[in-house]
């Protein structure tokens, strides 16, 4: 009945199963805790994934497994890349050793990954630049305008901040202009956790510093998260956080002792950490 014991056994069995095939488990403590709460008597099985799906971004694959199916991803330690396998915890000890269970889960995963591939292929048909105007249709806050309004403020602010952190003002402004464009993509609509990450992939034709800044400008997301140290990313991250702080304080939405719905403390701490790192 001890969930911690179930979790420990689940992880130990998963690691052993992966090691037996020369692979390693992609560790996910949060998922392990969740699965331990869903399965009474975890029986760890390894399923096969169509290798063709490995051309999707690894973040898409692991998140599809995690969010939709509660599967663990598996990595090839020789290459550091995902392997065409997955770990699933069954709640029954099948007579065939779980082969049918694993095969059934593989079919479900294929369907999920086909959906992800559809989003991936569809999104890449439209450049990020062409998506920017759609941000005017998304409300950031009724008193602070749309996300498009916020992007225009960030763009101007990033251009001003850039020389102070050693960044190229034009690259900083370009990254700021595109930094929220992936919010209107199909993939981020399905997986909001991938905001910024997908923008980095969709900005592959941009200057590398611009693409990296799109991914990193949300950082740090917490005390254990890394801060953006590349100058362009630092400029955009500072601009984004400072705009949020000044905007919400200006309309009287200050954090209180019992609530901080707009994560202003996190934004302020992020500004301090970035400034200290640059």
C-alpha positions as CSV (number, residue, x, y, z in Angstrom):
1,X,0.0,0.0,0.0
2,X,3.0,2.3,0.3
3,X,3.1,4.5,-2.8
4,X,6.8,5.3,-2.3
5,X,7.6,1.6,-2.3
6,X,5.6,1.1,-5.5
7,X,7.4,4.0,-7.1
8,X,10.8,2.6,-6.1
9,X,10.0,-0.8,-7.4
10,X,8.6,0.6,-10.6
11,X,11.8,2.6,-11.3
12,X,14.1,-0.2,-10.3
13,X,12.3,-2.7,-12.6
14,X,12.2,-0.2,-15.5
15,X,16.0,0.5,-15.2
16,X,16.8,-3.2,-15.1
17,X,14.6,-4.0,-18.1
18,X,16.3,-1.2,-20.1
19,X,19.8,-2.2,-19.0
20,X,19.2,-5.7,-20.2
21,X,18.8,-4.4,-23.7
22,X,21.7,-2.0,-23.5
23,X,19.4,1.0,-23.1
24,X,18.6,3.5,-20.3
25,X,15.4,4.9,-18.9
26,X,14.7,8.6,-19.5
27,X,14.2,9.5,-15.8
28,X,10.9,11.3,-15.0
29,X,10.3,11.5,-11.2
30,X,6.9,13.2,-11.6
31,X,5.7,10.6,-14.0
32,X,6.9,7.8,-11.8
33,X,4.9,9.3,-8.8
34,X,1.8,9.6,-11.0
35,X,2.1,6.0,-12.3
36,X,2.7,4.7,-8.8
37,X,-0.6,6.3,-7.8
38,X,-2.5,4.7,-10.8
39,X,-1.2,1.1,-10.6
40,X,-1.6,-1.2,-7.6
41,X,0.9,-3.8,-8.6
42,X,3.2,-2.4,-11.4
43,X,4.4,-4.9,-13.9
44,X,7.0,-3.1,-16.1
45,X,6.9,-3.9,-19.8
46,X,8.9,-2.7,-22.8
47,X,7.0,-1.8,-26.0
48,X,8.2,-1.2,-29.5
49,X,7.8,2.1,-31.3
50,X,7.9,2.6,-35.1
51,X,11.5,4.0,-35.6
52,X,10.1,6.3,-38.3
53,X,8.7,8.5,-35.5
54,X,12.2,9.3,-34.3
55,X,12.4,12.1,-36.9
56,X,10.0,14.1,-34.7
57,X,11.5,16.4,-32.1
58,X,12.4,14.3,-29.0
59,X,10.5,16.7,-26.8
60,X,7.3,16.0,-28.8
61,X,7.8,12.2,-28.4
62,X,8.5,12.2,-24.7
63,X,5.7,14.6,-24.0
64,X,3.2,12.6,-26.1
65,X,4.3,9.5,-24.1
66,X,4.1,11.3,-20.8
67,X,0.9,13.3,-21.1
68,X,-1.3,11.1,-23.2
69,X,-0.2,7.6,-22.3
70,X,1.8,7.7,-19.1
71,X,4.7,5.9,-20.8
72,X,8.4,6.4,-20.0
73,X,10.8,7.2,-22.9
74,X,13.9,5.1,-23.4
75,X,17.4,6.4,-24.5
76,X,20.3,4.8,-26.3
77,X,23.3,5.7,-24.1
78,X,25.7,5.2,-27.0
79,X,24.1,8.1,-29.0
80,X,22.2,10.0,-26.3
81,X,19.2,9.8,-28.5
82,X,15.8,8.3,-28.0
83,X,15.4,4.6,-28.8
84,X,12.3,3.2,-30.6
85,X,11.1,1.8,-27.3
86,X,8.9,2.8,-24.4
87,X,8.2,1.6,-20.9
88,X,4.7,1.0,-19.7
89,X,3.5,-0.2,-16.3
90,X,0.7,-2.8,-16.5
91,X,-1.5,-3.7,-13.6
92,X,-1.7,-7.4,-14.3
93,X,0.7,-10.3,-14.7
94,X,-0.3,-11.7,-18.1
95,X,0.3,-15.3,-19.0
96,X,2.2,-14.4,-22.2
97,X,4.6,-12.1,-20.3
98,X,2.8,-9.0,-21.4
99,X,3.4,-9.3,-25.1
100,X,-0.2,-8.5,-26.1
101,X,-0.4,-5.7,-23.6
102,X,2.8,-4.1,-25.0
103,X,1.6,-4.6,-28.6
104,X,-1.7,-2.9,-27.7
105,X,0.0,0.0,-26.1
106,X,2.3,0.4,-29.1
107,X,-0.7,0.7,-31.4
108,X,-2.2,3.4,-29.2
109,X,1.1,5.3,-29.1
110,X,1.4,5.1,-32.9
111,X,-2.0,6.8,-33.2
112,X,-0.9,9.6,-30.8
113,X,2.4,10.1,-32.6
114,X,0.7,10.2,-36.0
115,X,-1.4,13.1,-34.6
116,X,1.8,14.8,-33.4
117,X,3.4,14.3,-36.9
118,X,0.3,15.9,-38.5
119,X,0.8,19.0,-36.3
120,X,4.5,19.0,-37.0
121,X,4.1,18.8,-40.7
122,X,1.3,21.4,-40.7
123,X,3.1,23.9,-38.6
124,X,6.2,23.9,-40.7
125,X,4.2,25.1,-43.7
126,X,3.7,28.5,-42.2
127,X,6.8,30.6,-41.2
128,X,6.8,32.1,-37.7
129,X,6.8,35.6,-39.2
130,X,3.5,34.9,-40.8
131,X,2.0,33.9,-37.5
132,X,2.9,37.1,-35.6
133,X,-0.2,39.1,-36.6
134,X,-2.4,36.3,-35.2
135,X,-1.1,37.2,-31.7
136,X,-3.3,40.3,-31.8
137,X,-6.3,38.0,-31.5
138,X,-5.1,36.5,-28.2
139,X,-5.8,38.6,-25.0
140,X,-2.8,38.9,-22.7
141,X,-4.8,40.9,-20.1
142,X,-7.8,43.1,-20.6
143,X,-6.0,46.1,-19.2
144,X,-2.7,45.3,-21.0
145,X,-3.9,44.4,-24.4
146,X,-3.2,41.4,-26.6
147,X,-0.2,39.2,-26.8
148,X,0.6,41.1,-30.0
149,X,0.8,44.3,-28.0
150,X,3.1,42.6,-25.5
151,X,5.4,41.4,-28.3
152,X,5.7,45.0,-29.7
153,X,6.6,46.2,-26.2
154,X,9.2,43.4,-25.8
155,X,10.6,44.1,-29.2
156,X,11.2,47.8,-28.4
157,X,12.6,47.0,-24.9
158,X,14.9,44.2,-26.1
159,X,16.4,46.6,-28.6
160,X,17.2,49.0,-25.7
161,X,18.5,46.3,-23.4
162,X,20.7,44.6,-25.9
163,X,23.7,46.9,-25.7
164,X,23.7,46.6,-21.9
165,X,24.1,42.8,-22.1
166,X,26.4,42.7,-25.1
167,X,23.8,41.6,-27.6
168,X,23.2,42.8,-31.2
169,X,20.1,45.1,-31.0
170,X,18.8,43.9,-34.4
171,X,19.0,40.2,-33.5
172,X,17.4,40.9,-30.1
173,X,14.6,42.8,-31.7
174,X,14.1,40.0,-34.2
175,X,14.0,37.3,-31.5
176,X,11.5,39.4,-29.5
177,X,9.2,39.8,-32.5
178,X,9.1,36.0,-33.0
179,X,9.3,34.8,-29.4
180,X,5.6,34.2,-28.9
181,X,4.7,33.2,-32.5
182,X,4.6,29.5,-31.7
183,X,1.6,30.1,-29.3
184,X,-0.6,30.0,-32.4
185,X,0.8,26.7,-33.8
186,X,-1.0,23.4,-33.7
187,X,1.7,21.7,-31.7
188,X,1.7,24.3,-28.9
189,X,-2.1,24.3,-28.9
190,X,-1.9,20.6,-28.2
191,X,1.0,20.8,-25.8
192,X,1.3,24.2,-24.1
193,X,4.4,22.9,-22.3
194,X,6.3,23.1,-25.6
195,X,6.0,26.9,-26.0
196,X,9.4,28.2,-26.9
197,X,10.7,24.8,-27.6
198,X,8.7,24.5,-30.8
199,X,9.4,28.1,-31.7
200,X,13.1,27.1,-31.7
201,X,12.5,24.3,-34.2
202,X,10.2,26.4,-36.4
203,X,12.9,29.2,-36.5
204,X,15.6,27.0,-37.9
205,X,16.0,29.4,-40.9
206,X,16.7,32.3,-38.5
207,X,20.1,33.3,-37.0
208,X,21.0,30.7,-34.4
209,X,21.0,33.3,-31.7
210,X,17.5,34.3,-32.6
211,X,16.2,30.7,-32.6
212,X,17.9,30.0,-29.3
213,X,16.4,33.1,-27.7
214,X,12.9,32.1,-28.8
215,X,13.4,28.8,-26.8
216,X,15.2,30.3,-23.8
217,X,13.4,33.6,-23.2
218,X,11.0,32.0,-20.8
219,X,13.8,30.9,-18.5
220,X,14.3,30.6,-15.6
221,X,11.0,28.8,-14.9
222,X,12.0,28.1,-11.3
223,X,14.9,28.1,-8.9
224,X,16.4,24.9,-10.3
225,X,16.1,26.1,-14.0
226,X,19.1,27.5,-15.8
227,X,19.2,31.1,-16.8
228,X,19.8,32.2,-20.4
229,X,23.4,33.4,-20.7
230,X,23.7,34.0,-24.4
231,X,23.4,37.8,-24.9
232,X,20.4,37.8,-27.3
233,X,18.4,35.3,-25.2
234,X,19.3,37.3,-22.0
235,X,18.1,40.6,-23.6
236,X,14.7,39.1,-24.7
237,X,14.2,37.2,-21.4
238,X,14.8,40.5,-19.5
239,X,12.5,42.4,-21.8
240,X,9.7,39.9,-21.4
241,X,9.9,39.7,-17.6
242,X,10.3,43.5,-17.1
243,X,7.3,44.1,-19.3
244,X,5.3,41.7,-17.3
245,X,6.4,43.2,-14.0
246,X,5.9,46.9,-15.0
247,X,2.6,46.1,-16.7
248,X,0.9,44.3,-13.8
249,X,2.2,46.7,-11.2
250,X,1.0,49.6,-13.3
251,X,-2.6,48.2,-13.3
252,X,-2.5,47.4,-9.6
253,X,-2.1,43.6,-9.9
254,X,0.6,43.2,-7.2
255,X,1.4,39.9,-5.5
256,X,0.1,39.5,-2.0
257,X,1.1,37.4,0.9
258,X,-1.5,34.8,-0.1
259,X,-1.4,34.9,-3.9
260,X,0.7,35.7,-7.0
261,X,-1.5,34.6,-9.9
262,X,0.7,36.2,-12.5
263,X,4.0,34.7,-11.2
264,X,5.4,38.2,-10.6
265,X,7.8,37.0,-7.9
266,X,9.2,34.4,-10.2
267,X,9.6,37.0,-12.9
268,X,11.4,39.4,-10.5
269,X,13.7,36.6,-9.3
270,X,14.4,35.7,-12.9
271,X,15.5,39.3,-13.7
272,X,17.8,39.2,-10.8
273,X,19.4,35.9,-11.7
274,X,19.8,36.9,-15.4
275,X,21.4,40.3,-14.4
276,X,23.8,38.5,-12.1
277,X,24.8,36.0,-14.8
278,X,25.4,38.5,-17.6
